[in-house]
Amino acid sequence: MSSKDEKNLAMVMDKIAGMDEPQRGMMQRVHGVIMDAAPDLKPRIWYGMPAYVMSAGSPALITLRNDERLNLAVSEKAKFRPAGGPDGTLMPAAWYFETMDAETEKRIAEIVRSVLD
């Protein structure tokens, strides 16, 4: 990991550490899920939010936002596929959640892996 990557990771961890509970704990868990699902992603701050990118110069692929609910979003630079089924050609790009459980962690990991395929 380069010193710039280490600095960016420290900034992401500081951003998360500055959040109030319970969001801080959930964001720490989400950060861990993302990094476990895609260890090659590089954390960084993107428009004031924790984000995860393929390379230092690439736009954010995945962002985490801490508003009334936590938001996991995928940028327009990700490879999108139509959802199919009842959603037809719609392409999902953001998910909101208020709690973390094993099923949510599993789904976040699936989402992260899907944008890298």
Buried (B, 14 or more C-beta within 10 A) or exposed (E): EEEEBEEBBEBBBEBBEEBEEEBBEBBBBBBEBBBEBBEEBBBBBBEEBBBBBBEEEEEBBBBBBBEEEBBBBBBEEBEBEEEEEEEEEEEEBEBEBEEBEEEBBEBBBEBBEBBBE
